[in-house]
Amino acid sequence: MEAKKKNEKRELYNLESDPSEEKNVIGENQEVAARLEALLTKQIKEGRSNTGKPASNDTGWWSDLVWIDESNW
């Protein structure tokens, strides 16, 4: 689902039914895309993907985080 540049076309595939990633289903799965984006943002900001206290994220904001405004980091 990641886009490397702002306004670049994002992608989402159903790997169970389309393992070769031929049909981008993001258009009909906006809710799923939003949920995945929120989860990814949370994991990056908290420095971890497992349970527990947030960990220090020593990398800071980087340009590949195109969906997160640097001023909100």
Legacy VTK file of the C-alpha trace (Angstrom):
# vtk DataFile Version 3.0
C-alpha trace
ASCII
DATASET POLYDATA
POINTS 73 float
0.000 0.000 0.000
3.026 2.242 0.270
3.672 5.099 -2.144
7.191 6.491 -2.362
6.117 9.954 -3.507
3.178 12.180 -2.608
0.231 11.677 -4.970
1.787 8.501 -6.366
-0.722 5.741 -7.080
-1.083 3.515 -4.042
-1.608 -0.203 -4.349
-3.416 -2.870 -2.366
-3.742 -6.497 -3.424
-5.704 -9.473 -2.157
-2.852 -11.966 -2.017
-5.177 -14.862 -1.268
-7.063 -14.528 -4.556
-4.400 -12.648 -6.551
-0.922 -13.839 -5.501
0.641 -12.421 -8.672
-0.587 -8.906 -7.743
-2.327 -8.190 -11.028
-5.486 -6.420 -9.773
-5.100 -3.355 -7.567
-8.136 -3.402 -5.234
-7.471 -0.233 -3.269
-10.334 1.613 -4.991
-12.964 -0.729 -3.618
-11.205 -1.184 -0.256
-10.658 2.361 1.021
-11.623 1.369 4.573
-9.015 -1.409 4.616
-6.390 0.970 3.187
-7.179 3.588 5.847
-6.991 0.979 8.613
-3.623 -0.303 7.345
-2.270 3.245 7.035
-3.342 4.044 10.604
-1.741 0.846 11.904
1.505 1.491 10.045
1.617 5.103 11.283
1.054 3.937 14.876
3.810 1.325 14.616
6.284 3.825 13.190
5.487 6.550 15.727
5.576 4.112 18.663
8.735 2.407 17.431
7.264 -1.080 17.704
4.685 -3.442 16.254
4.189 -5.625 19.305
2.516 -4.873 22.630
4.257 -2.890 25.295
5.368 0.626 26.017
6.212 2.809 23.034
9.890 2.569 22.163
12.116 5.392 21.093
12.151 5.676 17.324
15.704 6.852 16.710
15.260 7.417 12.981
12.900 10.371 13.203
10.804 11.399 10.220
12.094 10.382 6.800
10.975 11.328 3.309
9.423 7.939 2.469
6.701 8.674 5.039
4.774 10.618 2.404
1.405 10.219 4.162
2.722 11.755 7.419
3.369 15.472 7.378
6.814 16.162 8.833
5.363 18.907 11.072
3.085 16.273 12.692
5.970 13.980 13.475
LINES 1 74
73 0 1 2 3 4 5 6 7 8 9 10 11 12 13 14 15 16 17 18 19 20 21 22 23 24 25 26 27 28 29 30 31 32 33 34 35 36 37 38 39 40 41 42 43 44 45 46 47 48 49 50 51 52 53 54 55 56 57 58 59 60 61 62 63 64 65 66 67 68 69 70 71 72
